[in-house]
Amino acid sequence: MSPTFRRSAAVLIALCAVAVVPARAWSVDPTAPRGDLEDFNRHFAGAVYPYARHEAAPLGITGFEVFADASYNREFDRQPFRSSAVSGNLPSDVLAIGRVGVRKGLPGGIDLEASYGKVAGSDLKIVAGTIQWSPLAGGLASPALAFRLTGAKSQGDDVYELRQLGFEAVLSKGFPVVTPYVGVGLVHSQGTFHRAGGDLSTSADRPILFGGVTLSLLVPKIHLEVERGETWQAAARIGIGF
């Protein structure tokens, strides 16, 4: 086993470690005022949405990537709804989500992606699927352009459910080793809180922004990204494939 592969595997394990902190360190409190629950849903949805975290160029018909990533949002724990809509303490006062997933290239500039995520310190899990189409594959002198359609839903929590549908456009320009990219999108998020007096449903339509760089280091690709939903957050991904 090569040293590069061993280092890549070590980073994958480190990124996944966010998902194994003690369960139920915090939970959603459905007895909170309606306005606080709506604010929680809006901020939580913006933080856990499965952002692109890669450049716009398609993988190609023989391409695939297995990845692990993690995102960290410090602003979530500082919001006014925190004292009423959230019971318990977030690990290190951070809303963190660890994910694993796979991307597969298909003909026609199409990529398919599936991922599974765990919200650190809670019972909430996020499953997601994406179809991406790249009408411009990019080259030495031209950028790559991709459009993504993403669906996601939460699992594992008896109190709170989240469903999301998002559309994004991603633009990137490849250089040797480093590929910068930017993206913009619109996400519809539907949250449902199961309460003793009847369910409370709330929805939000919000723009998202993100940008980052992909570092191509032979075997692994490292993607570093900053993201804006309701607040700013940082994310890192490592992928292995070709």
QUINORLIN-V447614 format. One record per backbone hydrogen bond with DSSP energy under -0.5 kcal/mol. NH is the residue of the N-H (numbers start at 1). CO is the residue of the C=O. E is the energy in kcal/mol with one decimal. If there is no record, write none. Layout:
[[NH & CO & E] [NH & CO & E]]
This chain:
[[6 & 2 & -2.2] [7 & 3 & -2.5] [8 & 4 & -2.2] [9 & 5 & -2.6] [10 & 6 & -2.1] [11 & 7 & -2.0] [12 & 8 & -2.3] [13 & 9 & -2.2] [14 & 10 & -2.1] [15 & 11 & -2.5] [16 & 12 & -1.9] [17 & 13 & -1.0] [18 & 15 & -0.8] [19 & 16 & -2.1] [20 & 17 & -1.8] [21 & 18 & -0.7] [25 & 22 & -0.7] [25 & 121 & -1.4] [26 & 121 & -2.3] [27 & 87 & -2.3] [29 & 85 & -2.5] [30 & 28 & -0.8] [32 & 29 & -1.4] [37 & 33 & -2.1] [38 & 34 & -2.4] [39 & 35 & -2.0] [40 & 36 & -2.6] [41 & 37 & -2.5] [42 & 38 & -2.1] [43 & 39 & -2.5] [44 & 40 & -3.1] [45 & 41 & -2.4] [46 & 42 & -1.6] [47 & 43 & -1.3] [48 & 44 & -2.4] [49 & 45 & -1.0] [51 & 49 & -1.8] [63 & 60 & -1.4] [65 & 103 & -2.4] [66 & 240 & -2.6] [67 & 101 & -2.5] [68 & 238 & -1.9] [69 & 99 & -2.2] [70 & 236 & -2.1] [71 & 97 & -1.9] [72 & 234 & -2.8] [73 & 95 & -1.8] [78 & 75 & -1.6] [79 & 76 & -1.2] [82 & 79 & -1.7] [83 & 80 & -0.7] [84 & 81 & -1.2] [85 & 81 & -2.9] [86 & 81 & -0.5] [86 & 82 & -0.9] [87 & 27 & -3.1] [89 & 25 & -1.4] [93 & 90 & -2.5] [94 & 91 & -1.7] [95 & 73 & -2.5] [96 & 94 & -0.9] [97 & 71 & -1.5] [98 & 118 & -2.2] [99 & 69 & -2.9] [100 & 116 & -2.1] [101 & 67 & -2.2] [102 & 114 & -2.2] [103 & 65 & -3.0] [104 & 112 & -2.6] [105 & 63 & -2.6] [106 & 110 & -3.2] [109 & 106 & -0.6] [110 & 106 & -0.6] [110 & 107 & -0.7] [111 & 132 & -2.4] [112 & 104 & -2.5] [113 & 130 & -2.4] [114 & 102 & -2.1] [115 & 128 & -2.2] [116 & 100 & -2.7] [117 & 126 & -3.1] [118 & 98 & -2.6] [119 & 124 & -2.5] [120 & 96 & -2.7] [120 & 118 & -0.7] [122 & 119 & -1.8] [125 & 155 & -2.3] [126 & 117 & -2.1] [127 & 153 & -2.5] [128 & 115 & -2.1] [129 & 151 & -2.4] [130 & 113 & -2.6] [131 & 149 & -2.1] [132 & 111 & -2.8] [133 & 147 & -2.7] [134 & 109 & -2.3] [135 & 133 & -0.7] [136 & 145 & -1.3] [137 & 135 & -0.5] [139 & 142 & -2.5] [144 & 172 & -2.9] [145 & 136 & -2.0] [146 & 170 & -2.5] [147 & 133 & -2.7] [148 & 168 & -2.6] [149 & 131 & -2.3] [150 & 166 & -2.7] [151 & 129 & -2.5] [152 & 164 & -2.1] [153 & 127 & -2.2] [154 & 162 & -2.4] [155 & 125 & -2.3] [161 & 192 & -2.2] [163 & 190 & -2.1] [164 & 152 & -3.0] [165 & 188 & -2.2] [166 & 150 & -2.9] [167 & 186 & -2.2] [168 & 148 & -2.2] [169 & 184 & -2.7] [170 & 146 & -2.8] [171 & 182 & -2.7] [172 & 144 & -2.2] [173 & 180 & -1.9] [175 & 178 & -1.4] [178 & 176 & -1.8] [179 & 214 & -2.1] [180 & 173 & -0.8] [181 & 212 & -2.5] [182 & 171 & -2.5] [183 & 210 & -2.7] [184 & 169 & -2.0] [185 & 208 & -2.1] [186 & 167 & -2.3] [187 & 206 & -2.6] [188 & 165 & -2.9] [189 & 187 & -0.5] [189 & 204 & -2.8] [190 & 163 & -3.1] [191 & 189 & -0.6] [191 & 202 & -3.2] [192 & 161 & -2.6] [193 & 200 & -3.3] [194 & 159 & -3.2] [194 & 192 & -0.5] [195 & 193 & -0.8] [198 & 195 & -1.6] [200 & 193 & -2.7] [202 & 191 & -2.7] [204 & 189 & -2.1] [206 & 187 & -2.4] [206 & 204 & -0.5] [208 & 185 & -2.3] [209 & 228 & -1.8] [210 & 183 & -2.0] [211 & 226 & -2.0] [212 & 181 & -2.5] [213 & 224 & -2.0] [214 & 179 & -2.0] [215 & 222 & -3.5] [216 & 177 & -3.0] [216 & 214 & -0.6] [217 & 215 & -0.8] [217 & 220 & -2.3] [219 & 217 & -0.9] [220 & 217 & -1.0] [221 & 239 & -2.4] [222 & 215 & -2.5] [223 & 221 & -0.5] [223 & 237 & -3.1] [224 & 213 & -2.4] [225 & 235 & -2.6] [226 & 211 & -2.7] [227 & 233 & -2.6] [228 & 209 & -3.0] [229 & 231 & -1.9] [233 & 227 & -1.9] [234 & 72 & -2.0] [235 & 225 & -2.6] [236 & 70 & -2.2] [237 & 223 & -2.7] [238 & 68 & -2.4] [239 & 221 & -2.8] [240 & 66 & -2.8] [241 & 219 & -0.8] [242 & 64 & -1.9]]
